[in-house]
Amino acid sequence: MARKKIIAGNWKMNMTPSEAVELVNTLKPLVANDEADVVFCVPAIDIIPVVEAAKGSNIQVGAENMYFEEKGAYTGEISPNMLTDAGVKYVILGHSERREYFAETSETVNKKMLKAFEHGLTPIMCCGESLEQREQGITMDWIRQQVKVGFLNVTAEQAKTAVIAYEPIWAIGTGKTATTEQAQEVCKGIRDCIAEIYDEATADAIRIQYGGSVNAATAPELFAQPDIDGGLVGGAALKPDFGKIVNYNK
Ligand SMILES: O=C(CO)COP(=O)(O)O
C-alpha cells in the first residue's frame, strides 16, 4: 500500500501569535505539495490565528500537547475539545522534551492517545532513544516498550490512522541527523513492532516519521526510505527551508 507522506513542523516554544501569522503567510506559497500531508504543530496560543491564516491553503494545524481529561480543574491544561473546536486535526504526544522536562511517561502518553482517538484527533506519537541507550545497544528494546505502552488498548482501526515519529534524542536540535540507514532501521523496527501488536495490514497503513535535525539537504534521502513516511521537523520548520523539505520530491 502506498502511504501518503506526512511532513510536520514542530514549532516548539517559538513564535508569538503575530510572528506565527507572519510565518504562515511566508510559508503558505512554499509548502504546497499534493503528494504529502503538511502539518504545522504550533503552541496552543498560536492555534487560532494559525488556523485562520492557513485558510485556503493545504496547511493542516496540529497541537504540541493535550491533556487526557475532558474538562475541569486542571489549571493550565488544554482539552481535546478545545483543540477540535479550534480546527486542530493532529496532536503531538510524548515528545522527548515533554518526557524530559514535564515528567510525561508512556502511561500518560497512552491516556492521551486514547483521548485523541476518541475525539477524532490524529496523534503523532514520539519515541526515541538517548545516546546512552544507543551506545548500550538497547535502542530497539526501549522504543518497542514506548510503542507497546503508548498503543495499549488502541484498536487496529485507530492505529492504522496514527502517526509515529521516531526521534533519536541525540539528533534533536544538535545538527546531528541519524544516518539514513539508522533512521530506516529503527522505523522498520517500529513497523515490525506494530505488526506484532496488530497485524500486517495495520503495520502497512500506519505512518512513521523520522525527526531530528531534518533539513532540506537530508530530507530527500530520508523520505525515500521504504519505512520512512515523512518527517517531524523542528528548527527548519521555522524557516523558508521548510518549503524545500515539504517539496523534497520535486
Ligand atoms: O524535536 C524535533 C521535532 O519534534 C526535531 O527538532 P530539530 O529538527 O530542531 O532537531
The ligand as a MOL file (V3000), in Angstrom:
LIG
                    3D

  0  0  0     0  0            999 V3000
M  V30 BEGIN CTAB
M  V30 COUNTS 10 9 0 0 0
M  V30 BEGIN ATOM
M  V30 1 O 12.2460 17.5160 18.0240 0
M  V30 2 C 12.1480 17.6500 16.8220 0
M  V30 3 C 10.8400 17.6760 16.1660 0
M  V30 4 O 9.8460 17.2760 17.0490 0
M  V30 5 C 13.3420 17.8140 15.9670 0
M  V30 6 O 13.8860 19.0610 16.1860 0
M  V30 7 P 15.0710 19.5820 15.2490 0
M  V30 8 O 14.6010 19.3840 13.8220 0
M  V30 9 O 15.2440 21.0150 15.6170 0
M  V30 10 O 16.2670 18.7350 15.5510 0
M  V30 END ATOM
M  V30 BEGIN BOND
M  V30 1 2 1 2
M  V30 2 1 2 3
M  V30 3 1 2 5
M  V30 4 1 3 4
M  V30 5 1 5 6
M  V30 6 1 6 7
M  V30 7 2 7 8
M  V30 8 1 7 9
M  V30 9 1 7 10
M  V30 END BOND
M  V30 END CTAB
M  END
